[in-house]
Amino acid sequence: MSERAVPGTRTHFQVVLPDESPEMPPRVLTELATRAEGVGADTLWLPDHLLPPEPYGRTFGGVYEPLVTLAHLAARTERIRLGTSVLVAPVRDPFTLAKQVATLHAISEGRFVLGVGVGWSREEFAAVGADFATRGARTDETLRLLRHLFEGEGPFEGRFHSYERGVFEPRPAGRVPVTVGGTSRAALERAAAWADSWQGVGLDVDGFVRARDRLRGLTDRPVLAWTRIAWSGEERDFARAVGLYRGLADAGADAVAVWFGPWAGFGERMERFADAVR
């Protein structure tokens, strides 16, 4: 858990980077990352999709692979945290994922946050040969396996993955923060069991409070609660988006992450919004 994000402190401003367009030059993500750090954003997030059934866009963001991209951004930034919002864990090999996460945690000097979800596109699971029906159980086991590799010793036995002998390095020097995304009962239970923070998406203030309170009823651990919102640049929606951000902050959200629409003009919209919610 980040020492900068403690329950009861101010709401952190976070940014969901645009990754919806194959036409976007990769350098744009670097430029936006440094601009976000400049306006005081706490964390940058990147979405994840491997083989969506439709063209990339607002629904299927994730053109550039997030772990590789965040490793690059770690070298170009100094303070801002870097995370996945969210990585579709059950379509990835958990041993490879563990190596990637531990490496990214090390080269970013502890700034990486692993955000995970179970996924929702049955077509994408079928395309990559992953089992949609067991995605929740596989995600739970992935989180348990990563915790074992990072912090435990000896063999591991699971329903889907096991090993008797093996050396895992680099062992993270500190805890790798985990956030779990989703508003279903299963997602909240997963966050209560494994996460340092929980992420909602598409929630108004009342919806966030209801989900946050359900989460708090499932665990005595101090799990941070935050959510994602969007402002794509429509002038008529600016006041509404700022009001939603402030309402979530007043309701006790530990952070609010904002996506500012298509990459063209993203930086200007981000800076204007950041000024408005300071």
Buried (B, 14 or more C-beta within 10 A) or exposed (E): BBEEBEEEEEBBBBBBBBBBBEEBEEEBBBBBBBBBBEBEBBBBBBBBBBBBEEEBEEEBBBBBBBBEBBBBBBEEBEEBBBBBBBBBBBBBEBBEBBBBBBBBBBBBEBBBBBBBBBBEBEEBBEBEEBEBEBBBBBBBBBBBBBBBBBEEEEEBEBEEBEBEEEEBEEEBEEEBBBBBBBBEEBBBBBBBBBBBBBBBBEBEBEEBBBBBEBBBEBBEEEBBBBBBBBBBBEEEEBEEBBEBBBBBBEBEBBBBBBBBBBBBEBBEBBBBBBEBBE
